[in-house]
Amino acid sequence: MSHTEAHSSSAKAGTTELSAAGLEIWRGETRLLRNFGFQLSSGETLWLRGPNGAGKTTLMRVILGLSQADAGEVHWCGRPRDEDRSAFLADVAWCGHQTGLRPELSPRENLASWQPLAGRRSARRLSDCLERLALTAVADRPCAFLSAGQQKRASLARLLLCEASLWCLDEPLTSLDADGQTLVGELILEHRSHGGACLVSSHQPLPDSAGTVRELDLDRSHKAGGGGA
Ligand SMILES: Nc1ncnc2c1ncn2[C@@H]1O[C@H](COP(=O)(O)OP(=O)(O)OP(=O)(O)O)[C@@H](O)[C@H]1O
């Protein structure tokens, strides 16, 4: 299946897919967010920015249901996210700080191990995904022997395997060279143009190749006592 065909058929450009409202998040004695909310529609990219410790990763984990908020709600396609948790998880692809790679396996083997989890209809051929991320030459080398940037590329290749309509990318540009960063932008733009939505945390501005991006500054939102995008 081509990447174009791979995206969720439920995604209609401009419809709100992901929304959060009234989020309050404490970690330890620190309140990271209060009365915080945003909306993300299909075909959009929302760039979460903020200094170290602002709460970007914590917010992503809360959005994904991997971590709890102290108050507030997250909706997916107009319904509470947890109403159909397995459907939500099937619609989300998550790339975090950790690559999630098994170091003793090659990029090809890692991708193959993810393929059964990649969605109802596994999308691209493995070799296409590896080629797109410029990993063909190292596709059969154990990931432990790859550079940090190559490992990052291998973890990002997973995005192309699945048909998730929502991409949650936590610092996807880390360790990547200029070409790699441009490529991430291109992948984001491609995903959006097929009706997907992207929630991206990054210290750096997203590359121009990502196209139009909305910004949400967690630091400013917190200081202002609320947030919205
Ligand atoms: N389980 C926890 N217990 C206590 N404090 C926590 C916990 N999880 C996160 N924190 C704190 O919450 C704050 C936000 O962390 P988070 O990782 O979300 O920040 P971030 O904006 O992603 O930072 P960075 O830009 O450095 O990746 C940090 O000060 C962190 O120490």
The ligand as an SDF file (V2000), in Angstrom:
LIG
                    3D

 31 33  0  0  0  0  0  0  0  0999 V2000
    7.2200   11.7060   37.3470 N   0  0  0  0  0  0  0  0  0  0  0  0
    7.7280   12.9100   37.6530 C   0  0  0  0  0  0  0  0  0  0  0  0
    7.9380   13.2630   38.9390 N   0  0  0  0  0  0  0  0  0  0  0  0
    8.4300   14.4810   39.2410 C   0  0  0  0  0  0  0  0  0  0  0  0
    8.7340   15.4070   38.3470 N   0  0  0  0  0  0  0  0  0  0  0  0
    8.5440   15.0900   37.0680 C   0  0  0  0  0  0  0  0  0  0  0  0
    8.0270   13.8380   36.6300 C   0  0  0  0  0  0  0  0  0  0  0  0
    7.9290   13.8450   35.2880 N   0  0  0  0  0  0  0  0  0  0  0  0
    8.3730   15.0370   34.8830 C   0  0  0  0  0  0  0  0  0  0  0  0
    8.7330   15.7770   35.9500 N   0  0  0  0  0  0  0  0  0  0  0  0
    9.2610   17.1570   35.9130 C   0  0  0  0  0  0  0  0  0  0  0  0
    8.3710   17.9210   35.1020 O   0  0  0  0  0  0  0  0  0  0  0  0
    9.1130   18.8970   34.3850 C   0  0  0  0  0  0  0  0  0  0  0  0
    8.7510   18.7970   32.9140 C   0  0  0  0  0  0  0  0  0  0  0  0
    9.4080   17.6780   32.3250 O   0  0  0  0  0  0  0  0  0  0  0  0
    9.2980   17.3830   30.7750 P   0  0  0  0  0  0  0  0  0  0  0  0
   10.1560   16.2240   30.5030 O   0  0  0  0  0  0  0  0  0  0  0  0
    7.8690   17.2970   30.4150 O   0  0  0  0  0  0  0  0  0  0  0  0
    9.8980   18.7220   30.1650 O   0  0  0  0  0  0  0  0  0  0  0  0
   10.2320   19.0820   28.6570 P   0  0  0  0  0  0  0  0  0  0  0  0
    9.5760   20.3860   28.3540 O   0  0  0  0  0  0  0  0  0  0  0  0
    9.9060   17.9500   27.7720 O   0  0  0  0  0  0  0  0  0  0  0  0
   11.7930   19.2740   28.7840 O   0  0  0  0  0  0  0  0  0  0  0  0
   13.0130   19.0710   27.7370 P   0  0  0  0  0  0  0  0  0  0  0  0
   12.9340   20.2420   26.8070 O   0  0  0  0  0  0  0  0  0  0  0  0
   14.2030   19.1360   28.6240 O   0  0  0  0  0  0  0  0  0  0  0  0
   12.8250   17.7440   27.0650 O   0  0  0  0  0  0  0  0  0  0  0  0
   10.5780   18.6530   34.6940 C   0  0  0  0  0  0  0  0  0  0  0  0
   10.9920   19.5880   35.6720 O   0  0  0  0  0  0  0  0  0  0  0  0
   10.5990   17.2610   35.2420 C   0  0  0  0  0  0  0  0  0  0  0  0
   11.6270   17.0860   36.1950 O   0  0  0  0  0  0  0  0  0  0  0  0
  1  2  1  0
  2  3  1  0
  2  7  2  0
  3  4  2  0
  4  5  1  0
  5  6  2  0
  6  7  1  0
  6 10  1  0
  7  8  1  0
  8  9  2  0
  9 10  1  0
 10 11  1  0
 11 12  1  0
 11 30  1  0
 12 13  1  0
 13 14  1  0
 13 28  1  0
 14 15  1  0
 15 16  1  0
 16 17  2  0
 16 18  1  0
 16 19  1  0
 19 20  1  0
 20 21  2  0
 20 22  1  0
 20 23  1  0
 23 24  1  0
 24 25  2  0
 24 26  1  0
 24 27  1  0
 28 29  1  0
 28 30  1  0
 30 31  1  0
M  END
$$$$
